[in-house]
Amino acid sequence: MKRIIFILIISLALISCGKKEKNIVKEVAEFTGSKYVSLATVISSDIQSYLEYSGKLTAVQINDIAPQIPQKIEKIYIKENDFVQKGDTLIAFDRNTIAQLKANYDNVQKNYDRSKELLKNQVIDQKTFDDIELLYTSTKANYETSMHSLLITAPFSGIVTNITQKEGENYSPMMNAAGINGLLRIVNLSEMKAEIAVTDFDLNKIKKGQRVIVHTDLNPEKDYHGTVSRLSSSANALSGLYQCEITVNNINNELKNNQFARIKIINQKASNALIIPIKAILEDNSVYIVEEGKAYKRELTLGIINKDYAQVLEGLALGDSVIVEGNVGIVDGVSVVVR
């Protein structure tokens, strides 16, 4: 009798353990067979791939105006950050300085004319006359240069970015201030340039005339368009990199001189392409689409790829829903929950 009771107890225990084990297996199956995922839709759009660099923008036209003759500043007609047109009067010098130069020039000229007669009559020798003639030539050039320098006019249209002296001060060509080699600086911002260093790996992907897009932190959402204007054929002896110059249109003067920029050199482009977010693509160039609550794997043939999107040549159709989050670790046909 005791033996029968013992067998019954063992049997009940085994049945109980079996039920618990089945429940655990069921719970595991339910847990691993259902995933929370996020989706993106396959769309048709333009896509381009690019090489990305950073650099400093500078104006193509920069002029430090530096008269060669020391003169007193009589009038300054402009102020810093003014926009000026080509030929506008910027600065006028004191005419008294010119009057003194004119008086000196007249005296030297009279002495020169007199010395010609003295040489003719052999009163002075050729060496003495040559010295007098040299003095006359240099004095005349100085005077004529000063006459042309009475007014400083704008050599091109642009913005006055620096003025180093004030009205009433004496200007000297030996004086430099704030990194300006002269009296004032004019910058034409309508066209900008930047120098970037290109690696061996990227060199064959870049050609003169290639399209460029520039972005700045000041206007991060705006595209500024330009081209590759120069590409060095030899590498720098120290760095082993190739110098590449890009130029950018800046008609509205929104880009600034010495401004930091992110530069994208476009090397591939396609219009009306099927594209998906790059994070939807797994290592084997496959994705998971979702249909009726289940995930299905699709092998892809890809075209242009950049850091955000990829072009799909084969494997998906317009409007398909691809998993962009939660696509790691799932299997074909598994149930998913879209969030």
C-alpha positions in Angstrom: 0.0 0.0 0.0 2.8 2.4 0.9 4.5 1.6 -2.3 1.4 2.6 -4.3 1.0 5.9 -2.5 4.7 6.7 -3.2 4.3 6.0 -6.9 1.2 8.3 -7.0 3.1 11.1 -5.3 6.0 10.8 -7.8 3.6 10.8 -10.8 1.8 13.9 -9.6 5.1 15.7 -9.1 6.3 14.8 -12.6 3.0 16.0 -14.1 3.4 19.3 -12.2 7.0 19.7 -13.4 5.9 19.0 -17.0 3.2 21.6 -17.0 5.7 24.2 -15.6 8.3 23.3 -18.2 5.7 23.7 -21.0 4.6 27.1 -19.6 8.3 28.2 -19.5 8.8 27.1 -23.1 5.7 28.8 -24.2 6.7 32.1 -22.5 10.1 32.0 -24.1 8.6 31.3 -27.5 6.3 34.3 -27.1 9.1 36.5 -25.9 11.6 35.7 -28.7 8.9 35.5 -31.4 7.7 39.1 -31.0 9.8 42.3 -31.5 9.1 46.0 -31.1 10.2 47.7 -34.3 10.2 51.1 -36.0 9.6 51.5 -39.7 10.5 53.8 -42.6 8.9 53.9 -46.0 10.7 53.4 -49.3 10.5 56.7 -51.2 11.5 58.2 -54.5 14.0 61.0 -54.3 17.3 62.4 -55.5 20.4 61.0 -53.9 24.0 61.9 -54.1 27.3 60.6 -52.6 30.1 62.9 -51.6 33.5 63.3 -50.1 33.3 65.4 -47.0 36.0 67.8 -45.8 36.3 70.8 -43.6 38.1 74.1 -44.3 38.2 77.8 -43.9 36.6 80.1 -46.4 38.4 83.2 -47.7 37.4 85.8 -50.2 38.9 85.4 -53.7 39.4 89.2 -53.9 41.1 90.9 -51.0 43.0 94.2 -51.3 45.1 95.9 -48.7 45.4 99.5 -49.9 48.8 100.9 -49.0 49.9 104.2 -50.6 53.7 104.4 -51.0 54.0 108.0 -50.0 53.7 109.2 -46.3 50.8 111.7 -46.2 48.4 113.3 -43.7 44.9 111.9 -43.8 42.4 114.7 -44.4 39.1 112.9 -44.9 37.8 109.3 -44.5 34.5 108.9 -46.4 33.7 105.3 -45.3 33.6 103.3 -42.1 34.2 99.6 -41.4 31.6 97.2 -42.8 30.4 99.7 -45.5 29.8 98.2 -48.9 31.5 100.3 -51.6 31.2 100.3 -55.4 34.2 100.2 -57.7 35.6 103.7 -58.1 34.0 105.2 -55.0 36.2 107.7 -53.1 37.4 106.3 -49.8 40.0 108.6 -48.4 41.4 112.0 -49.2 44.9 113.2 -48.2 45.9 116.7 -47.1 46.9 118.8 -50.2 49.5 120.7 -48.1 51.7 117.6 -48.3 51.5 117.7 -52.1 52.2 121.5 -52.1 55.5 120.8 -50.2 56.4 118.0 -52.6 55.5 120.3 -55.6 57.8 123.1 -54.3 60.6 120.5 -53.8 60.1 119.1 -57.3 60.2 122.6 -58.9 63.5 123.4 -57.2 65.0 120.1 -58.3 63.7 120.6 -61.8 65.3 124.1 -62.1 68.6 122.7 -60.9 68.4 119.9 -63.4 67.6 122.3 -66.3 70.6 124.5 -65.2 72.9 121.5 -65.0 72.2 120.6 -68.6 73.6 124.0 -69.7 76.5 123.6 -67.4 77.3 120.2 -68.8 77.0 121.6 -72.3 79.5 124.3 -71.5 81.7 121.8 -69.7 81.4 123.6 -66.4 80.5 120.3 -64.7 81.5 116.7 -65.6 79.3 113.9 -66.7 79.3 112.2 -63.3 78.0 115.3 -61.5 75.3 115.7 -64.1 74.2 112.0 -63.8 73.8 112.4 -60.1 71.6 115.5 -60.6 69.6 113.8 -63.3 69.0 110.7 -61.0 67.7 113.0 -58.2 65.4 114.8 -60.7 64.0 111.5 -61.9 63.2 110.1 -58.5 61.7 113.4 -57.2 59.5 113.7 -60.3 58.2 110.1 -59.8 57.6 110.8 -56.1 55.6 113.9 -56.9 53.5 112.3 -59.7 52.8 109.3 -57.5 51.6 111.5 -54.7 49.4 113.5 -57.1 47.6 110.2 -58.0 47.4 109.3 -54.3 45.5 112.4 -53.2 42.3 110.3 -53.4 42.0 106.6 -52.7 39.2 105.0 -54.7 37.8 101.4 -54.5 39.6 99.1 -56.9 36.5 96.8 -57.0 33.1 96.5 -55.3 33.2 95.0 -51.8 33.1 95.5 -48.1 35.5 97.7 -46.1 36.6 95.3 -43.3 39.4 97.3 -41.7 40.6 100.9 -41.4 43.9 101.3 -39.5 44.1 105.1 -39.0 41.9 108.1 -38.3 41.4 111.5 -39.9 44.2 114.0 -39.1 46.8 111.2 -38.5 49.9 110.9 -40.6 50.0 107.8 -42.7 53.2 106.0 -43.3 53.7 103.0 -45.5 55.9 101.4 -42.8 53.0 101.2 -40.4 50.9 98.0 -40.1 48.0 97.3 -37.8 45.7 94.4 -37.1 47.4 92.3 -39.7 46.6 94.8 -42.4 49.5 95.8 -44.7 48.3 99.3 -45.4 45.6 101.8 -44.6 42.5 99.8 -45.2 41.3 96.5 -46.5 38.5 95.8 -49.0 37.0 92.3 -49.4 34.8 91.1 -52.3 32.6 88.4 -50.8 30.7 87.5 -54.0 33.1 84.6 -54.6 34.8 82.5 -51.8 37.4 79.8 -51.9 38.8 77.2 -49.5 41.9 75.0 -49.5 41.5 71.4 -48.5 44.0 68.5 -48.3 43.1 65.4 -50.2 44.3 61.8 -49.6 45.6 59.3 -52.2 42.4 57.3 -51.6 40.2 60.2 -52.7 42.4 61.8 -55.4 41.0 59.8 -58.3 37.4 60.6 -57.2 37.9 64.4 -57.6 38.2 66.4 -60.9 38.4 70.0 -61.7 34.9 71.4 -62.3 33.2 68.9 -60.0 30.2 70.2 -58.0 30.6 71.2 -54.4 28.1 72.0 -51.6 29.1 74.0 -48.6 27.4 74.3 -45.2 28.2 76.6 -42.2 27.1 76.7 -38.6 25.7 80.2 -39.2 23.2 78.9 -41.8 23.3 75.1 -41.3 20.2 74.3 -43.4 21.3 76.3 -46.4 23.3 74.9 -49.4 26.0 77.1 -51.0 27.1 75.8 -54.4 30.5 75.8 -55.9 33.0 73.8 -57.9 36.5 72.3 -57.6 38.7 75.1 -59.2 42.2 73.6 -58.8 43.7 70.2 -57.9 47.4 69.7 -57.3 49.1 67.0 -59.4 51.8 66.3 -56.8 51.6 65.6 -53.1 53.0 67.8 -50.3 56.5 66.5 -49.4 55.8 66.5 -45.7 52.1 65.5 -45.4 51.7 63.4 -48.5 48.4 65.1 -49.2 47.2 66.9 -52.4 46.0 70.5 -52.3 42.6 71.1 -53.7 40.9 74.5 -54.1 37.2 75.0 -54.2 35.3 78.2 -55.1 31.8 79.0 -53.9 29.2 81.5 -55.2 28.2 84.0 -52.4 26.1 86.5 -54.3 24.2 87.6 -51.1 27.4 87.9 -49.1 26.1 85.5 -46.5 29.4 83.6 -46.2 32.1 85.5 -44.3 35.8 85.8 -44.7 37.8 83.3 -42.6 34.6 81.4 -41.8 34.7 77.6 -41.0 32.8 75.4 -43.4 31.9 71.8 -44.1 32.6 71.0 -47.8 31.0 68.2 -49.7 32.5 67.3 -53.1 29.7 65.5 -55.1 31.0 62.4 -56.9 27.7 60.5 -57.7 24.1 61.6 -58.2 20.8 60.0 -59.2 17.3 61.5 -59.7 14.0 59.8 -58.7 15.8 56.9 -57.1 14.3 54.5 -54.6 16.0 55.3 -51.3 15.9 54.0 -47.7 17.6 55.1 -44.5 21.1 53.6 -44.2 20.3 52.2 -40.7 17.7 49.9 -42.2 20.5 47.9 -44.0 22.2 45.0 -42.3 25.7 43.8 -42.9 24.8 41.4 -45.7 23.0 44.2 -47.6 19.6 42.9 -46.6 16.6 44.5 -44.9 13.4 43.4 -43.2 10.1 44.6 -44.5 6.9 44.3 -42.5 3.7 42.8 -44.0 0.6 42.0 -41.9 2.5 42.2 -38.7 5.4 39.9 -39.7 9.0 40.6 -40.7 10.3 39.3 -44.0 13.9 39.4 -45.1 14.8 41.0 -48.5 18.2 40.8 -50.3 19.1 44.1 -51.9 21.2 45.4 -54.8 22.4 48.9 -53.8 23.5 51.8 -55.8 24.6 55.2 -54.5 25.3 55.3 -50.7 26.0 58.2 -48.4 26.0 58.5 -44.6 22.2 58.9 -44.3 20.6 57.0 -47.2 21.1 54.3 -49.8 19.7 53.8 -53.3 17.9 50.5 -53.9 18.3 49.1 -57.4 16.6 45.7 -56.7 14.8 44.1 -53.8 12.2 46.7 -52.8 9.3 48.6 -54.2 8.1 52.1 -53.7 6.0 52.3 -50.5 7.4 49.2 -48.9 7.9 49.5 -45.1 11.4 48.6 -43.9 12.5 48.1 -40.3 15.0 50.8 -39.1 15.0 50.0 -35.4 14.7 46.5 -33.9 16.0 44.8 -37.0 19.0 43.1 -35.3 18.4 39.6 -34.1 15.1 38.9 -35.7 14.4 36.1 -38.1 12.3 35.7 -41.3 8.6 35.4 -40.6 8.7 36.5 -37.0 5.8 38.5 -35.6 6.6 42.2 -34.8 4.9 45.1 -33.1 5.3 48.5 -34.8 5.8 51.3 -32.4 
